[in-house]
Amino acid sequence: NNPSEWVDTHYWDGSEWKTRDPRPNDYSTWDPETSSWTWSVEDVMVDVRLMRDRLLRLSDWTQIPDAPLSEDDKMLWAIYRQDLRDVPQNNTNINSVDDVVWPTAP
């Protein structure tokens, strides 16, 4: 028996140990008042924005005036970067960062 698995599927209600469903995703927390898993899409979106911001920083170089790119390539990168900025509002019904539909870099 794995102690971690046991803890994931049991909780103390104040008087006895009870069984619960396993944690449904990384963003779930146990709510002892309702005896259920809860989560906030806002917690997920914090991580989505962090990943999006990282991808934007990694592509900043493509928009500087002396970037070694053609004007067409700069435009493709600009479109990609706008798509990155749109990721949060285009992915509101997700359970984790893994569910995000990320744009493809040129």
Beta strands, then each sheet from edge to edge (+ up, - down):
strand 1: 10-12
strand 2: 17-19
strand 3: 29-31
strand 4: 36-38
sheet 1: 1+ 2-
sheet 2: 3+ 4-
end
